[in-house]
Amino acid sequence: MNGNTVKTIALGVTGSIAAYKAAEICSRLVQAGVDVNVLMTEAATKLVGERTFLTLSRNPVVSNLWNVPEWRPEHIELAERTSLLVVAPCSANFIAKHAAGIADDALTTYALAHDGPVILAPAMNPRMWAHPATRTNVGTLKERGVEFVGPVDGRVACGEGGVGRMSDVDSIVERSLAALNAESGR
């Protein structure tokens, strides 16, 4: 696992209202001994502050490709030392961009540089999850080996019910730790 004794995860946080749950995911992974490095989309920063993740992870938060304190490309350097990418919550926008290979922000650029396992925990309106474009993009990503945790049936932020709610934090953390353990066993 990259020669490190500490397991390292890149945690992507996208602009879903479920972004607040990513703080608990980050905290739980850190408590499990994982080095968590958070990458946020601009939309995610409107919902949860970067300082929350800086405090929980004790690592700098990457949310902008252009505000890099050192010379090295942050997304490439991070990709060289992480074993797993987890995006939770994962928006329909990220799913579409990742399926198409679009790299127009820090998270999507990192995702293209990452060459390990990827786990996505979708969170969106049930109609967005059911849309043919989203279904096609999910199929494309699954064919590439991307793993999905959820979404699950339930009430979403807008008040609608149906499949689109992000899986519970326990499920995401457990699956992430299992994937890390599998990766370190290789």
C-alpha positions, 0 to 999 in steps of 0.5 A: 500500500504505497509503502506507508504504514498509515492507511491514507484515504482521499475523501471527496465532498460534493455539493449535496445537502448531505455534506454535513454527514461527511464530517462524521465520516471523516471523524470516524475514519480518523478515529480508526487510524486512517490519514484522511485528506479532504477534497471539496467541490466549491458547492460543498464549501457553501454547505460545510466549512473547510475548517471543519475538515481541517480540524477533524482530519488535521490535514489541509483541505483542497478545494481549489486547484489554484490556491496551492501553497507549494510548487507541486500539483496538490492533486498529483502529490496526493494521488501518489500517497492515497490508497482509496478515494471515497466520495461522500456525498457524491452528487449526480454532477460528480458522477457525470463528470467522473464518467466522462473524464471531466477534470475541471476542479480539484476533486475531479482532477484528483479523481482522474489522477487516482489509480486505486479503488473508488467508492461513491456514496450517492446523495440526490433527489430520487428523480435525479438518481432515476434519470436515464443519464445518471443510470448510464453514468453509474453503469459506466463507472461500475464497468470501470470497477467503481463501487457504489454504497447506496443510495438508499430509500428514504426521505431526502432534503427536499421532502420527497421520498424514494431512492436517492438518500445517502447511505448511513455513515456506518455503512460508508465507514465500514465499506471504506475500512474494508476496502483499505484492508483489502488494498493493504493485503495486496 
